[in-house]
Amino acid sequence: MAGNGTHRGWWWGLALTTPMAAAYALTVVAMARPGGSFVLFLVIVPAWFLSGLMWLVLLFYRDYRRSRWALVPPLAGVLTLALVGFGIPMKLAFLVSEPALARYARSLPEDERWASVQERVGLFSINGVRRWNGVTHLRVADAGGMLEECGFAYLPGGDARVLDVSSAERLSGGWYAVCLDFD
């Protein structure tokens, strides 16, 4: 297949490896949100299963099995899982969006109540905001699980213990990725 020199074999291999690349890309996109994305997770699990199945199908072709290209899908999968495990997609998305998030947080009025919004701030869709006693909480749309809301909290010079959240991970300065579990 891969070593026969025809374009047909190359296109067939590309068609079989496309689900793998899609699964890896969807995983990175889903994990770019604080707490991940449950909705995308429902797509990612079957995509990874299909990817593994397609890789096994490719291994039935002797030329592919003997090729170094047979190592690319599992190595790319391991790299993807390592990036997700270290939280790199979310940290990079936050790093790119931090200036816009900071401007947005400063523009909010001081108030005690949650306000529903639909704003695009940097790479994130914000669907809820709350600002009180100098703390700003931004809820990210489609972040977290079924019984979990996740987003960002900004505490300039503050301590994360004042937040009423289940988890808080320091990102930079006074910024935290936060999640609130409802179970």
N, C-alpha and C positions, 0 to 999 in steps of 0.2 A: 504494500500500500504506500508507505511513505518513501520507500527507496526505489519505486518503479519509474520515477522520473516523469510521470505524467501529471498534468495539471488536475486531472480528475481525482487522483489519489490525494493531492494537497487540499482540494476543496472539500473532499469527504472528511478528511481529518479536521479541517476547520469547522465544518458543520457539527462534528461530534464534540469538539472542544468548546464551542460557543456557550453551551449551558454551564460549563465549569467557570468560564470567565464571568458570566452573568451572576452566578451564585456568589463568587468572591466579591464582585463589585457591589451587589446588594447588601452583603454582610457589612462592608465598610460603610456604606451609606446609612444603614440602619443603626450602626453603632456610633455614628457621628453625633447623635443626640444624647443628652444626659439620660442614663437609664436605658438606652436603646429604644427600639420601636417595636412594640408588640405586633402591630399590623404587618410590618415588613417581616418580622420573625415568622409569621404564618406562611409567608412565601419562601423564606430562606430555607426552612427545613426541607420542604420537598425539592427545592433547587439543589441543595447539597446532596440529597439522596440521588437525584437524577444525575448529578455530576459524577458521583462515585460509580453509578451504573454505567454511564457512558465511558468512563475511563476503563472499566472492566471489559466493556465491549471492544474498545481499542486494543486491549491486550491480547485479544484473540487473533489479531493480525501479526504474523511473525515479524514482518519488517518494522512495524511500529514497536513491538515488544523489544526488539534489538536496538532500536534507535534511542539516542539520548533524550529525544523529545518525550519519551514515555515517563521521564522523571519530572517534567515540567509541571503537570497538573498537581501531583501530590506535594511537590515543593512549594508551589504557589498557594496551595491550600494551607499548608503549615505556616507559611509567611503571613497569610491573611489572619489565621487564628492567633498568631503571636502578636500581630499589630492590635487586634481586638483585645486580647488578653492584657496588654499593657495600656489600653485606653487611648492609643495614639489617634484613631479617627476623631474622637470627640475633642481631644486636646488640640488637634490641628484646626478643627472647625472653630473651636472657641478662640484660638490664637488669631485666626483670620478675622473673626467677628468682634473681638474685644473692643476695638475703638468705637464701633457702632453701638454695641451694647452699653458701653460707658456713657456715650452721648444720650442714648435713649433713657437710661436709668436716671441721669441728672435732669432730664426734661420732665419727669413725672412729678405731679404735685404730691406733697406730704399728706397722706391720708391713712386711715386705719383699715379701710375695707378693700376687699378684692374687687377689681374692675375687669370685666371681660373686654378684650380687645382682639383685633385681628391685624397684627402688624408683622411685617417682614423686617427683621433687624439682623443685619449681616447675613449669615447663612441659615438663621433660625426663624421659624414662624412662632411668634409669641401670641398666646391666646388668653393670658391672664397676668395682671400686674398688681402688686401691692407694695406700698411704701409707707413705712412707719418708723419713727424714732431713728432715722438715718439709715435704716435697712431697706434694701430694695429686693423684692422677690419677683422674678420673671418666670412664668410657667411656659414651657415649650410645648407646642402642639405635637401630638402623636409621640410623646416621649414617655417612656416607662411602660409598665405592664397594665393588665386589666384593672388591678386594684392599687394602682400606683400613679402618682403624678410627679413629674420631674421637671427641672428647670435650673435656673441660676439664681444665686443670691449674692448681692453685693453688700459687704459690710466694711466700709472704709474704717480701718483701725479698730474693728470690732472683733468679737470672739464668736465662733460658730456655735458655741453652746447656747447662745440666745435664740437661735433659730428653733422653731418647733417642727423639726424634720426627722425622718428616720435615718438618713445618711447624708453626710456632707463631705465632699472631697475638695480640698483646696486646689485651685487652678493657678491663680496668680494674684498678687496684691491682695485685695479684699474680696476677690471673686471665688465662689464655691459652686460646684455642681451639686445640686441637692435633690433628694427624692423623699416623698412622703407616702408611706404605705398605709393603706386603709384596711388591711386585714388584721 
